[in-house]
Amino acid sequence: MKICEVCGNEIDDFSPICPFCGNGAKKTRSSSKQKSDKYVTKNIKIGMPTCEQAIKMVKSTLFKASYDNTKVIKIIHGYGSSGVGGELRYCLREYFQQLCGQGKLKFFVSGKDFSRTNPNGKRLLSYFPKLSNDKDLNRSNRGITFIVI
């Protein structure tokens, strides 16, 4: 296995294209008016960054997503090695709340709420049905957050 340079997910050594973010595929710039159900995964926890570094990674990811017409980003921030929740989870969700208040994000959904029975999870799935195939659906994964641009 190798690590994708763009999203940080593990990909098969023999695959030229990352199945998570499409890195390696030919890119065509789509019209900004065209609706997209594209989503990517960004693993923020690799290298154990500080909150400030993690926020910079998210900013960079958001910038790239706006260019690529990506509408949903699955952020992997981890739950914390102590088992009671990590610093990245708290500071990133606070940052996402600020972005929502500024109108830069539509909404975000914690991994805990990403299920077919939770109102927040239902909302996310109604906007992006493609996420019903995500491996974390109904798993109450507190180490991830979905952000909607």
matplotlib code that plots the C-alpha trace (Angstrom):
import matplotlib.pyplot as plt

x = [0.0, 1.0, -0.3, -2.1, -0.3, -3.6, -6.0, -3.6, -5.6, -4.0, -4.2, -3.2, 0.4, -0.8, -3.6, -2.7, -5.7, -6.8, -10.3, -11.0, -10.1, -9.3, -5.7, -3.9, -7.0, -7.3, -8.9, -11.3, -12.5, -16.3, -18.6, -19.1, -22.9, -22.8, -24.0, -21.5, -21.8, -18.0, -16.5, -13.0, -11.4, -8.6, -6.6, -5.5, -4.1, -1.1, 2.0, 0.2, -0.2, -1.0, -4.4, -2.9, -1.3, -4.5, -6.5, -4.0, -4.4, -8.2, -7.9, -5.7, -8.2, -11.1, -9.3, -8.6, -12.1, -13.6, -11.4, -12.4, -16.1, -16.0, -19.0, -18.3, -15.0, -14.6, -12.0, -10.2, -9.0, -8.9, -10.6, -7.5, -5.0, -6.3, -9.7, -11.6, -11.4, -8.5, -7.6, -7.8, -11.4, -12.4, -10.5, -11.5, -15.2, -14.9, -13.3, -16.1, -18.7, -16.9, -16.9, -20.6, -21.3, -19.3, -21.2, -18.1, -19.6, -23.2, -23.1, -21.0, -21.8, -19.8, -19.0, -21.1, -24.1, -23.4, -26.2, -29.5, -31.4, -29.8, -31.4, -28.0, -26.9, -30.2, -29.7, -26.2, -27.4, -30.4, -28.0, -25.4, -26.8, -23.4, -22.3, -24.6, -21.7, -19.2, -17.7, -18.3, -22.1, -23.9, -20.6, -20.6, -17.0, -16.0, -12.7, -14.3, -16.3, -18.0, -18.0, -20.4, -19.2]
y = [0.0, 3.6, 6.9, 9.3, 12.7, 14.6, 13.0, 10.8, 7.6, 4.3, 3.1, -0.1, 0.0, -1.0, 1.6, 4.8, 6.6, 7.2, 5.8, 8.4, 11.7, 10.8, 11.9, 10.8, 11.0, 13.5, 16.6, 18.8, 22.0, 21.9, 24.8, 26.5, 26.4, 22.6, 20.7, 18.2, 15.3, 15.0, 14.4, 13.8, 12.5, 14.4, 12.8, 15.6, 13.5, 12.2, 13.5, 14.6, 18.3, 21.0, 22.7, 25.6, 23.3, 21.3, 24.4, 25.4, 22.0, 22.4, 25.9, 24.4, 21.6, 24.0, 26.1, 23.1, 21.9, 25.2, 24.9, 21.2, 21.8, 19.4, 19.8, 17.5, 16.8, 14.0, 15.2, 12.5, 14.2, 11.2, 10.7, 11.1, 8.6, 8.9, 7.5, 10.6, 12.8, 14.7, 18.3, 18.3, 17.2, 20.1, 22.8, 21.8, 21.6, 25.0, 26.2, 24.6, 26.4, 29.7, 28.9, 28.1, 31.5, 33.3, 31.5, 29.6, 26.2, 25.2, 22.8, 20.0, 16.6, 14.8, 11.1, 10.3, 11.7, 10.2, 7.6, 7.1, 7.6, 10.9, 14.1, 15.5, 12.3, 12.2, 15.8, 15.0, 11.8, 13.7, 16.2, 13.6, 10.1, 8.9, 9.0, 6.1, 3.9, 5.4, 2.8, 5.0, 5.3, 4.1, 3.5, 6.4, 7.3, 10.2, 10.6, 12.1, 15.1, 15.8, 19.4, 20.7, 23.6]
z = [0.0, -0.6, 0.7, -1.6, -1.7, -1.8, 0.7, 2.8, 2.3, 1.6, -2.0, -3.8, -5.0, -8.5, -8.8, -10.7, -9.3, -5.7, -5.2, -2.5, -4.1, -7.7, -7.6, -10.7, -12.9, -15.7, -14.4, -16.3, -14.9, -14.6, -14.7, -11.3, -12.0, -12.5, -9.5, -8.1, -5.8, -5.5, -2.2, -0.9, 2.2, 3.9, 6.7, 9.0, 11.8, 9.9, 11.5, 14.7, 13.8, 16.2, 16.0, 14.1, 11.5, 11.2, 10.5, 7.8, 6.2, 6.2, 4.7, 1.9, 1.4, 1.2, -1.4, -3.6, -3.1, -4.4, -7.5, -8.1, -7.4, -4.5, -2.2, 0.7, 2.5, 5.0, 7.5, 9.5, 12.6, 15.0, 18.3, 20.5, 21.8, 25.4, 24.3, 25.6, 22.6, 21.1, 20.8, 17.0, 17.1, 19.3, 17.6, 14.1, 15.0, 16.6, 13.4, 11.3, 13.4, 12.7, 9.0, 9.1, 10.8, 8.1, 5.4, 4.1, 5.0, 4.6, 7.6, 9.1, 10.5, 13.2, 12.6, 15.6, 13.9, 10.5, 10.4, 8.6, 11.8, 13.0, 11.7, 10.8, 9.1, 7.2, 6.0, 4.7, 3.0, 1.4, -0.1, -1.1, -1.5, -2.8, 0.9, 1.7, 0.4, 2.9, 5.2, 8.3, 7.8, 11.0, 12.8, 15.2, 14.3, 16.5, 14.7, 11.5, 10.5, 7.2, 6.0, 3.3, 1.2]

ax = plt.figure().add_subplot(projection="3d")
ax.plot(x, y, z, "-o")
ax.set_aspect("equal")
plt.show()
